[in-house]
Amino acid sequence: ELSVSLLAVIVIVCGLALVAVFLFLFWKLCWVPWRNKAISSNLAVLQSEAGCSKDSMADKLKDAGAVSFLEAAVKISHTSPDIPAEVQMSMKDHIMRRTRIQRQTTEPASSTRHISFKRHLPRQMHVSSMDYGMDSPEVAEQLTSIGRIKPELYKQKSVDSEDPKKEASKTCGKINFTLKYDYETETLTVRILRAFDLPAKDFCGSSDPYVKIYLLPDRKRKFQTRVHRKTLNPTFDESFHFPVPHEELVSRKLHLSVFDFDRFSRHDMIGEVILENLFEDSDLSRETSIWKDIQYATTESVDLGEIMFSLCYLPTAGRLTLTVIKCRNLKAMDITGYSDPYVKVSLLCDGRRLKKKKTTIKKNTLNPTYNEAIIFDIPPENMDQVSLLISVMDYDRVGHNEIIGVCRVGVNAEGLGRDHWNEMLAYPRKPIAHWHPLVEV
């Protein structure tokens, strides 16, 4: 009985082993090859798709402008995945057309006369290195400024320093005077009546004011009132006579300088009044009372004179012609009361002097006439980078030549200098002449 039961157990175990072997062979022969075949087919499909996309990407990357197109498409797809194909193709055609235009742009040829001008230009302004493309690359902007320090928010204006423009426009009281012209004797009578609300210049809270009177541009003849002690509202009531022909009254200016007298040191200037037009309030045939604000000033403003010159530019030839015509009412620099003036013209670029040229010297005169042309060769593309500094000089045989006054014309100049330059550019091949006042260096 024991042997029979042992034989039955062995038969059962062998049967189970045969079933397991049969199942393993079935899985190995049928299930695994089918699965591998499916995976290999999927891999082949993916590889074929990747190959096609790789070839299409390579075709798109052949043009440099397509890179920006793809980047733009990727950025847009984050928010709008369903972009029409027509829009994408129109964007691509626009970018490719712009790239083709940039590639076909050539650098203009310049004249050999401008080689010397380009040699003096700074490297960053050299014509050969200038970009003539249609569009300039934009710098990527930072999307957020959180955490960035802005130094301009922490700037603090100094309490002691004041704006010079506000300082110059500050008034220092008022002055009352009268004007009358005698046609028989050809004499202008200036009567200083009174001053009102002057600033205190002394420690005691008052001033010792007096007034100097000039009839510009003549500074040789000057008059002065008496000094009034310790008052801020002096009454002068003094008359002064200037012999002047009637036809010259239009070009004359009345200059009143108010000073505070100091016995032991230099007199302090309170302010000044300049009457540009003597016929502003009447025809001077009768005595007219005038009130004017006294403008703040620390030194007497000196009339240095004026210069007349013309500007003419030829764009095709790249030639700028400055014709110095004449000067008038120049400041006397010699002991004799005259000057030996000449004009020096400097071509400036970014504060650097590239060239300079001079006129002839006119001896012993304050109203010289030149009519001399000074020519500079400047390419049209550099006209907005240069300016001209016109200096009227006094020639000295011994020692250094002195500067009488200067003026500047160019895009970056101020006032009449900028307007004269823009008018020259607006009317090419036409000489444009103007009077320019001379200022200190």
C-alpha positions in Angstrom: 0.0 0.0 0.0 2.9 2.3 0.8 4.5 1.7 -2.6 1.2 2.2 -4.4 0.7 5.7 -2.8 4.3 6.7 -3.5 3.9 5.7 -7.1 0.8 7.8 -7.4 2.6 10.9 -6.0 5.4 10.5 -8.4 3.0 10.2 -11.4 1.2 13.4 -10.3 4.5 15.4 -9.9 5.7 14.3 -13.3 2.3 15.3 -14.9 2.5 18.8 -13.4 6.1 19.2 -14.6 5.1 18.2 -18.1 2.2 20.8 -18.1 4.6 23.5 -16.9 7.1 22.7 -19.7 4.3 22.7 -22.2 3.1 26.1 -21.1 6.6 27.6 -21.2 7.3 26.3 -24.7 3.9 27.7 -25.9 4.8 31.2 -24.4 8.2 31.1 -25.9 7.2 30.1 -29.4 4.0 32.1 -29.9 3.6 35.1 -27.5 7.2 36.5 -27.5 7.8 36.6 -31.3 4.4 38.4 -31.8 5.2 41.0 -29.2 8.7 41.7 -30.6 7.2 42.0 -34.0 4.7 44.7 -32.8 7.5 46.6 -31.0 9.8 46.5 -34.0 7.0 47.7 -36.3 6.3 50.6 -33.9 10.0 51.5 -33.8 10.2 51.4 -37.5 7.3 53.8 -37.8 8.8 56.2 -35.3 12.2 56.1 -37.0 10.6 56.8 -40.3 8.7 59.8 -38.9 11.8 61.1 -37.1 13.7 60.8 -40.4 11.1 62.7 -42.3 10.9 65.4 -39.6 14.7 65.6 -39.5 14.9 66.1 -43.2 12.2 68.8 -43.1 13.9 70.5 -40.2 17.2 70.5 -42.1 15.5 72.0 -45.1 14.0 74.7 -42.9 17.3 75.5 -41.2 19.1 76.1 -44.5 18.0 79.8 -44.4 19.1 81.9 -41.5 15.8 83.7 -41.3 13.9 80.4 -40.7 15.4 80.1 -37.2 13.6 83.1 -36.0 10.4 81.9 -37.7 10.6 78.5 -35.9 11.3 80.2 -32.5 8.3 82.5 -33.1 6.1 79.5 -34.0 7.2 77.6 -30.9 6.4 80.7 -28.7 3.0 81.1 -30.3 2.2 77.5 -30.0 2.3 77.7 -26.2 -1.0 79.7 -26.2 -2.5 79.1 -29.6 -1.7 75.6 -30.9 -4.2 75.7 -33.7 -2.5 78.1 -36.1 -3.7 78.1 -39.7 -1.1 76.9 -42.2 -1.7 79.9 -44.3 -0.6 82.2 -41.5 2.5 80.2 -40.9 3.5 80.2 -44.6 2.9 84.0 -44.9 5.1 84.6 -41.8 7.8 82.4 -43.3 7.6 84.1 -46.7 7.9 87.6 -45.0 10.9 86.6 -42.9 12.7 85.0 -45.9 12.0 88.1 -48.1 13.4 90.4 -45.3 16.5 88.2 -45.0 17.0 88.2 -48.8 16.8 92.0 -48.8 19.4 92.3 -46.0 21.7 89.9 -47.9 21.4 92.0 -51.1 22.2 95.3 -49.4 25.6 96.6 -50.5 27.7 99.4 -48.9 27.7 102.6 -50.9 31.0 103.6 -52.5 32.5 106.9 -51.2 34.6 109.4 -52.9 38.4 109.4 -52.5 38.3 113.0 -51.2 36.6 111.8 -48.0 39.3 109.3 -47.1 41.2 111.9 -45.1 38.0 112.7 -43.2 37.3 109.1 -42.4 40.8 108.6 -41.2 40.2 111.1 -38.4 36.9 109.6 -37.3 36.7 107.4 -34.2 36.5 103.6 -34.7 32.9 103.3 -33.7 31.9 105.9 -36.3 34.0 104.6 -39.2 31.9 104.4 -42.4 33.2 100.9 -43.3 31.9 99.5 -40.0 28.5 101.1 -40.2 25.4 98.7 -40.4 23.2 99.5 -43.4 20.7 96.7 -42.7 17.0 97.3 -42.8 16.4 96.4 -39.1 18.7 96.4 -36.2 18.7 93.4 -33.8 16.7 94.0 -30.7 18.0 93.2 -27.3 15.9 90.7 -25.4 14.0 92.5 -22.8 13.7 91.1 -19.3 10.1 90.1 -18.6 10.1 91.1 -15.0 12.1 93.6 -12.9 11.3 92.2 -9.5 14.4 92.1 -7.3 16.3 94.6 -9.5 17.7 97.7 -7.9 17.1 101.0 -9.8 19.8 103.5 -8.8 17.9 106.5 -10.2 15.3 106.1 -7.5 18.0 106.6 -4.8 19.5 109.8 -6.3 19.2 112.8 -4.0 19.6 116.4 -5.2 21.9 118.6 -3.3 20.3 121.2 -1.2 23.1 123.7 -1.7 23.3 123.5 -5.4 20.6 125.4 -7.3 19.6 125.3 -10.9 21.7 127.9 -12.8 18.7 128.7 -15.1 16.6 129.5 -12.1 19.4 131.5 -10.6 19.8 133.5 -13.8 16.1 134.3 -13.9 15.9 135.5 -10.3 15.1 139.2 -10.0 16.8 141.6 -7.5 14.3 144.4 -7.3 13.3 147.0 -9.8 14.7 150.2 -11.3 13.0 153.2 -12.8 14.5 155.4 -15.5 13.5 157.7 -18.4 14.7 158.0 -22.0 14.5 161.1 -24.3 16.2 161.8 -27.6 17.1 165.4 -28.8 16.9 165.4 -32.6 18.7 168.8 -32.8 21.8 167.9 -30.8 21.5 164.1 -31.6 21.8 163.3 -27.9 20.1 160.5 -26.0 19.3 161.5 -22.3 19.1 158.7 -19.8 17.7 159.7 -16.4 18.1 157.3 -13.5 15.2 158.0 -11.1 15.1 155.3 -8.4 15.5 151.6 -7.4 13.1 149.6 -5.3 13.4 146.5 -3.1 17.2 145.8 -3.6 18.7 142.8 -1.9 20.9 143.4 1.2 24.6 142.8 0.6 26.0 144.0 4.0 25.9 142.3 7.4 23.8 145.1 8.7 20.9 144.2 6.4 21.3 147.0 3.9 23.4 148.0 0.8 25.3 151.0 -0.6 23.9 151.0 -4.2 25.0 152.8 -7.3 24.4 152.4 -11.0 26.7 152.2 -14.1 25.3 153.2 -17.5 26.5 152.0 -20.9 25.1 152.5 -24.4 26.3 149.3 -26.1 28.3 148.3 -28.0 30.4 151.3 -27.0 32.0 150.5 -23.6 34.5 153.3 -23.7 31.9 155.9 -22.6 30.3 155.0 -19.3 28.6 157.0 -16.6 28.0 156.3 -12.9 25.6 157.6 -10.3 26.4 158.6 -6.8 26.6 156.0 -4.0 23.6 156.0 -1.6 24.5 154.8 1.8 22.6 152.1 3.7 19.4 151.9 1.8 17.5 149.3 -0.3 15.2 151.9 -2.0 17.6 154.6 -3.2 16.5 157.7 -5.1 19.1 158.8 -7.7 17.4 161.4 -9.9 20.5 161.9 -12.1 20.7 162.5 -15.9 23.4 161.3 -18.4 23.8 162.3 -22.0 25.1 160.0 -24.9 25.8 161.7 -28.3 24.6 159.2 -30.9 23.2 159.7 -34.5 19.5 158.9 -34.9 20.1 156.1 -37.4 22.3 154.2 -34.9 19.7 154.1 -32.2 18.2 150.9 -33.7 21.4 149.0 -33.2 22.2 150.4 -29.7 21.4 148.8 -26.3 21.1 150.4 -22.9 23.0 148.5 -20.2 22.4 149.3 -16.5 24.6 147.6 -13.9 23.6 147.9 -10.2 26.5 147.6 -7.7 26.9 147.6 -3.9 29.8 149.9 -2.9 32.4 148.4 -0.5 35.2 150.6 0.8 37.7 147.8 1.7 37.1 145.2 -1.0 35.7 144.6 -4.5 32.3 146.0 -5.1 29.5 143.4 -5.3 27.3 143.3 -8.3 23.6 143.2 -7.5 22.2 142.7 -11.0 21.8 144.3 -14.4 19.2 145.5 -16.9 19.7 145.3 -20.7 17.2 147.2 -22.9 17.5 145.6 -26.3 15.1 148.0 -28.2 15.3 151.7 -27.2 12.0 152.3 -29.1 10.2 149.6 -27.1 7.9 152.0 -25.1 7.9 155.3 -27.2 9.6 157.0 -30.1 11.9 158.9 -27.7 10.6 162.2 -28.9 9.2 162.8 -25.4 10.5 161.7 -22.0 9.1 158.2 -21.1 9.3 156.6 -17.7 10.3 152.9 -17.8 10.3 150.3 -15.0 12.4 147.2 -15.4 13.2 144.1 -13.2 16.9 143.9 -12.2 18.1 140.5 -13.3 20.5 138.6 -11.0 24.2 138.7 -12.2 27.6 138.3 -10.6 29.6 139.9 -13.4 28.9 142.4 -16.1 27.9 140.7 -19.3 30.2 142.0 -22.0 29.0 142.4 -25.6 31.7 140.6 -27.6 30.3 141.5 -31.1 28.8 139.6 -33.9 29.9 137.6 -36.9 28.1 137.0 -40.2 28.8 133.9 -42.3 27.0 131.7 -44.8 26.7 127.9 -45.0 26.2 125.9 -48.1 26.3 122.1 -48.5 26.5 120.0 -51.7 25.2 116.5 -50.9 26.4 114.9 -54.2 30.0 116.2 -53.8 30.0 115.9 -50.0 31.3 119.5 -49.7 30.6 122.0 -47.0 31.4 125.6 -47.6 31.5 128.2 -44.9 32.0 131.8 -46.1 33.1 134.3 -43.5 31.6 137.6 -44.6 32.3 140.1 -41.8 32.2 141.0 -38.1 30.9 144.0 -36.3 31.3 145.7 -32.9 34.1 143.4 -31.8 35.6 143.8 -28.3 38.7 145.9 -28.2 41.7 143.7 -27.2 44.6 146.2 -27.7 45.7 149.3 -25.8 44.8 151.4 -28.9 41.2 150.5 -28.5 41.2 148.2 -31.6 41.9 144.6 -32.4 43.7 142.6 -35.1 41.0 140.0 -35.7 41.0 136.8 -37.8 38.5 133.9 -37.8 39.5 130.3 -37.1 37.0 127.5 -38.0 37.4 124.0 -36.4 35.6 120.8 -37.6 34.5 118.8 -34.5 33.3 115.3 -34.2 32.4 113.9 -30.8 34.4 116.6 -29.1 37.5 115.9 -31.1 38.9 118.5 -33.5 39.5 116.9 -36.9 40.5 119.9 -39.0 41.0 123.7 -38.6 41.3 126.5 -41.1 41.9 130.3 -40.7 41.1 133.5 -42.6 43.5 136.4 -43.1 44.3 138.9 -40.4 42.6 142.4 -40.5 44.7 145.1 -38.7 43.4 147.8 -36.3 39.7 147.3 -36.7 36.6 146.3 -34.8 34.5 145.8 -37.9 36.5 143.6 -40.3 35.3 142.4 -43.7 36.6 139.1 -45.0 34.5 137.4 -47.8 36.7 134.3 -47.6 35.4 130.7 -48.2 36.5 127.8 -46.0 35.7 124.3 -47.5 35.5 120.9 -45.7 34.9 117.5 -47.4 32.2 115.7 -45.3 30.3 112.6 -46.5 26.5 113.0 -46.4 26.2 110.0 -43.9 28.4 111.9 -41.4 26.7 115.3 -41.5 24.7 114.5 -38.3 27.9 113.7 -36.4 29.9 116.8 -36.9 29.7 120.5 -35.9 31.7 123.7 -36.6 33.3 125.9 -33.9 33.9 129.5 -35.2 36.4 131.4 -33.1 37.2 135.1 -33.6 40.8 135.7 -32.5 42.9 138.7 -31.9 46.4 138.4 -33.4 49.4 139.4 -31.2 52.9 139.7 -32.6 54.3 139.0 -29.1 52.7 136.4 -26.9 49.6 134.2 -27.5 46.7 135.1 -29.7 43.6 135.9 -27.6 40.0 134.7 -28.2 37.5 137.5 -28.6 34.5 135.2 -28.8 33.1 132.0 -30.3 29.9 130.5 -31.8 29.0 127.0 -32.8 26.8 125.5 -35.5 25.6 121.9 -35.9 22.9 119.5 -35.0 23.9 119.5 -31.4 24.3 123.3 -31.1 21.9 125.5 -29.4 19.5 128.2 -30.6 20.5 130.0 -33.8 23.5 127.6 -34.4 21.2 124.6 -34.7 18.6 126.5 -36.7 21.2 127.8 -39.2 22.6 124.2 -39.6 19.1 122.7 -40.2 18.2 125.4 -42.7 21.4 124.6 -44.6 20.5 120.9 -44.8 16.9 121.8 -45.8 18.1 123.9 -48.8 21.1 122.2 -50.3 23.3 123.9 -52.8 22.0 127.3 -51.5 24.2 129.6 -49.4 22.3 130.6 -46.1 23.8 133.6 -44.3 23.0 134.8 -40.7 24.4 137.1 -38.0 25.6 135.2 -34.9 26.4 136.8 -31.5 29.8 135.9 -30.1 29.9 134.3 -26.6 32.8 133.6 -24.2 34.5 130.2 -24.4 
